[in-house]
Structures are given as structure tokens and as C-alpha cells.
């Protein structure tokens, strides 16, 4: 299969040295080496998450930990705030796991505003609420700093946050915000192949979880939390050691260049992409709520996105069509991981030639 440079919102291209790290010989998942690796990853991820709380790893996509969190930590009722297809997934997970939940949606391209969170939590109906930090279907990054101010007035309500497509790509001070469970996965800004997820979790969330019945098995957050302390950073089920070996290297690389530099790369690439898109098309999301990892562009020229992508593929590039209701009405350009300005400019040049832009 001919390789294409991926400008899609996951999976992303992986550095050759990080990819090669997945090919190390296998070792026992109950060994001291496995414990040391998993402990090292957790400590490095604490720096990325800006948290002192425990990090849990999961051999799954981020959706696995999302389902585990809403099932393990919701005792009474959850308020689910959605700014797109992936935000709505929290609600579907709650309902399919028998957890009472209410869905609060906004039009595509709009954020969840703190006033909406205030109105819901003020009812006293909810012991848990969920926020999508960064929605790849709409390109919205929610104003979580302002939402955190609201949440501080409701300290008994747990906050679960999906940072699957943003953790590593922008500063997310988890402890400062007061997020009880913040979830991410490997194939986005952390720039690994898909198959590994991680989250931070607070002790108060775990204590709530101990009072919740029917937490499931594989994604029982309380079991995951307890097991690593009892077994020296081991996990109940066989973990994906290959991903973990690669993640350990990737985190070393991120920390060596500096997290601020890694975040700034994403900021600069976002601004470059928005500048180009605004010149030739229209942007879906206002600047104040723009994602640092993916830009959603209105298809104002009525392009056949499939044909555009086919032509790009012949040149070794790939972008993403719109998602869900936004399919063909928009297209998406991701700029996460190790993407460079030069690579984005190369993509834009090819798009301009194919479309006939000046």
C-alpha cells in the first residue's frame, strides 16, 4: 500500500523511530520490566496532563475509557453536553449501559457555553457531567476554563472530559480545571498508532465508583485503579506492550523538545490552516473556539470531496470529508502530531492546483 501523508483527524503519521519502537521483542506483561515501563509512562503522562492524580492505561480506543467512566462514575444521572457526533457518543454510552442521562446539544460549529452548564447543574438533578474538550466532527474546542468556574460551584458533581483529540496538542491543566476523569488516546496529538488509551482519575471519582453497582468488567475504572497499586503498575488484562514501548519513546521526544514547543507547533499549524481556509473558503468555527488539532472548512465551492481526495491521493496526500451531518458540506484538515509548516504548505499547494485556485 502506497503511503499517503495523513491530514485526517486520526490516525496520524507516526515518526519512524517511534514506529520502530513497537517492533521490540516481547517481554512478560507480569514482569518487573512491564511494571517499570507502565510506571514511567504514567509519570510522564502526568506532566502532559498537568496532573498529580493517577494515570490509567487501557488497551482500547478512547471510547473504551469513555464508556468505562460514564458507567463507573454515574450513580444518579448524567448531563451530557455535545458539540458534535463524538460528544453525543457519551449520551449513547450512558443509555446503552442503563445510566439515566440527558443530552444538551448545540448547533454544529457552536461551543458548549458555561451558561448552559450552569443551567443544567443548578437543577440539582445531576451527579456527573461530560464535556468534549475538542470535537473533531465540528472543529470546536470548548471553553473549559470558563466551564471550570461554573463547576466549582457544584463540587459534588463529577466532571468527565473527552480530550481524545486534543491532549498533547494544547495545554490542558487537568488539576487546575478540576476534571475528575480526563481521557485521551494514542492516535491523535500523541502521534502513535491507534490502540492505546489513557486517562487521569481523581480519588473522589474512585470513591464514588465504589458505590456504583454494575460497573462492568473490562472497563471497571475502580478495578483498574486498585489493580495498579496492588500489583505494582500491572493491569488486570494483558496490555499492549508494543504501544507502551512506543509511547514511552514518544513522551521522551515530546519532553525533550519541551511541551510548550510541542503545543506551540499545533497553535502555529492551526493558524496557518485557518488563514489558508479563510482565503479560499469559509471556516465553520469562530476563532475563539477553534480547535488546535483539526480545522473544519465549509465546502463553499461545492467540491466533490471524494474526487478531491482521490486526486490528492495520487499525489500522496489525504484529508478528511466532513463527519455525519457535515459530510460533503465540509472537509477537515488535521494538523496534529509532528506535522510541520512545510508539509501543510505542500498540501495547500496541491489542493490549489487540483481545484484551480489562484
N, C-alpha and C positions, 0 to 999 in steps of 0.2 A: 504494500500500500504506500503510495507516494505521500510524503509528509506535507501537510499544509500548516502554515503559520496560523495559529488559532487566535482569533479575536472574538471568541464567544465567551459567555459568562460561565465557563467551566464545562469540561476540564480545560485547564490552561496548559501551555507548553511548559515542560519541566527541564531544568538545566541538565546537561549530560552527566555532570558529576553526581548530581542528586539522583538521577535516574539509575546510574550505575551502582549507587549505594544499595539499591534494592536487590542486587544480584549477589550479595554476600552469602556465604554458606549458612545454612540453617543452624540454629542452636536451640537448646531446650527452653520452652516457654516457662518452665518452673525453675530455671537455673538462676544463679546469682547474677549472671550476665544480663538476663532478661530483667531482673529487678533493678539493676543499676541503670540500664537503658531507659526503662519506664520512669524511674525516679528523675533521671537527668532531663528527660523530655518535659515532665511536669514542672520542674523548677524553671526551665527556660520559657515554657508557655506562660507561667505566672508573670514573667516580665512582659510578654506580648499582651496578655490580658490586663496588665496593670492591676494585679490582684494578689493578695496574700492567702486567698482561700484555696482549697484543694482543687486540683485539676483531675478530671476523669477522662480516660481514653476509651474509645469504643470502635470495634471492628465493624463499621457500618457507615452509611452516609449520615449527614447531619440530621436527616429526617428521623433516623432511629432514636437519637437522643432527644429530639423534639417530642416524639411520641412518648418516650420514657418519662420526660419531665412533666408533661401535662397530665399523664396518667398517675405518676408517683406523687405529685405535689398538690393536685387539686382535690380538696376534701369536700367542699360545698359547691362552688360554682366558679367558672372561669369567664372573664371578659376577654374576648379575642379581638384585637384591633388589627385590621387588614388594610394594606395599601396595594394589594395585588394578589396574584394567584398563590404565591408562596405564603403570604400572611394568612390567607383563607385556609391553608393546609392545617394550621393549628386547630381551627374550628372542626374540620373534618376528623382530625385525630381524636379530639375530645369526644365528639358524638359517637364515633365508632368504638370508643373504649368505654362508653356508658357514663361519661362525665358531663354533668349539666354545664352548658356553656351558651353564651350569647355572642353573636357576631356583630361587630361595628365596622362597617365598610365606608370608604370614601371613593370618589371618582378616580379613575386611573390617572396617575400623574400628580395627585394631591397627597400631602402627608397626613399622618395622624397628629393632630394638634393637641397640646396639653389640655385645652378646654374640654375636649371630648373625653379624655381620660378622667379629668376631674368630675365631669357629669356622671360618668359611669360609677366610679369608685364612691362618690358621695351617696349613692343609693344604699350602700351597706350590703349589697347582695353578693359581693364577690370576695373570695379569699385568695384569688390568683388572677393575674392578668398577663397577657402576652403582647409583645411588640416585635415587629420585624425591623431590625435596625436598618437593613439595606435590602430593598426589594428589586431583584434582577428583572422581573417582568415589566416594571414601570420605570426603573432607574431612580427611585426615590430613596433618599437617606433621611430617616425620621429625626426630628429634633429631640434627641433623647436627653440632652441636658435640661431642657425645659420640662420634659416629662418627669425627670427625676425630682424636680422641685415639687411637682404635684404629688408624686408618690410618697415623699417624706411626710406628708400629712396623713398618710394611711399606712403606718408602719407594720400593721398586722397582715397586710396583703402582700403575697409573694409576687415578685416580678421575674418572669421568664422572658428571655430575649434571644431571638434568632439573629446571630451575627455570622451566619454561614458564609455570606458573600462579601464580608467587609473586614472581619478580624485579620489583622496584619496589613490591611490596605489603608487604614486610617487609625488615629488614636481612639481607643475605646477604654476609658478609665473605669473599669468594671466596679471596683470598690467605691470609688468616688461617686459613681452614679447610684450605687445601692442595688445593683442587679443580683438577684438570688441565684439564677442559673443562666449563664451566657454560653451559647452553643455555636460552634463553628465546625467546618470540615476541611479536608485536605486539598481539594481540587480547585480552590478559588485563589485568594490572595496569598495563601501559604504555599502555593505553587508546587503541589505534589500530585501524583495520580489519585483518582478517587478511591475511596475505600476505608478511610480513617476519619473519625470524628472526635471532637474534644469539647469539654465544657468545664466551666468553673461552677462551684456549688457552695453555698453557704451552710454553716451548721444549722441555722434555723430552718432552712429548707429541708434538710435531712430530718430534723426533729419533727417537722410537720409530716414528712413522708412516713415516719414510723407509725403515725396514727391513721394512715390511709390504708384501707383494705384493697386487695386485688390490684397490686402494683404490677402484675405481670411477672415474667421471669428474666428473660434475656436483658431487657431494658429496665429492670428494677434499680432505680438510682440509689436506693438505700443499700441494696446488696453490693453494688459496685463500690460504693463509698466505704462500706465496712470491710470489704474483702481486701482492699489495698493496704489497710492498716494491720489487718490480721496476718496477711501473707507477704508483707514487705514489697509493696507495689506490684503485686500479682493481680490477675483478673480472673473471674470465675470461669470464663470460656477462653479457648485458645485465641490469642491476639494475632494481629497481622504484623509480625515482627519485621517483615521486609519494609512495610510502610514506616514503621517506627525508626528503623535504621536510617532511612532516607530523611525522615522528619528531623531527626537529631542533627544531621548534617545541614539541612536547610535552615534550621534555627541558628546554628553556629554561623552560617553565612549572613543571615539577617542581622544578627547581633554584632558581627564583625564590621559590617558597613554602617551599623547604627540604626536603631528602629526609626529615629527621626528622619534619616536619609531614605529609608525604605518607604515610610509614609509619604515623604515629600515627592518621591518618584511617582506615586499614584496621584497625588494632587496635581502635579505638573502635567501628567498624561491626560488627566480628566479635563484640564483647562484647554489643552491643545485640541482634544477631540471635540469639545463643545464649541470652540472657536471655529473649527472647520465645519461642523454640522450647522451652526447658525448661519454661516456664509452661504451654504448651498441648499439647506433645507430649513426645518424648524425643530426646535427642541421640545420635548414633551414636558420636562420638569423645570421649574423655576430654579434659578441659580442657588437660592438659599437652601434648597432641599436636594441638591444634585448629588448623586452617587459618585464616590471616588473610584469605583471599580468598573462601572458599566454605564454607558450613555445610551439613552433611548431616543431615536430620531424619527420625527414624523416623515412618512413617505409622501411628501408633498408633490413629488414629481410622478407619482403613480407608477413607480417601477415595479416590475415583476421580480420580487426579491429572490425567488428561486433561480431565475435566469441570471440575475446579478451574481448570486453566489456561485453558480456554475462557471461563469466567466472568470470570477475571482479564483475559483479552484484550479482552473487551467493555468493560472499564474502562481499558484502555491499559497493562496490565502483563503481564509474563511471567516465570515461574520455570521451573525445570528438573525434570523427572522424575528418579528415580534412574537410575543407569547400570549396564548389564549385569545381573548377578545381583541388583542392588539396585533394579531398575526396579519401580515401583509400591509396593515395600516402604519406600521412602524418597522424599523430594523434596529438591531442593537450592536454596538461596538464595545467590546470589553477591553479594558486597559489595566489588567491586574497582573500580579506576579512580577517577573523580571522584564516585562515589556519595556522597550526603550523608545525614546522620541523618534529615532531614526526609523525604527520598524513601523511606527504609526504613520509617519510621513510617507513611507513606502506604500503602505496600504492606501492612504488617501490619494496618492498619485495614480495608482492602478484604478481606483474607483472613478476618478475624474476622467481617465482615458476611456474606460468602458462606457460610462454614462454620457460622455461628451460634454463635460463641464469645462469651463474656462476660468 
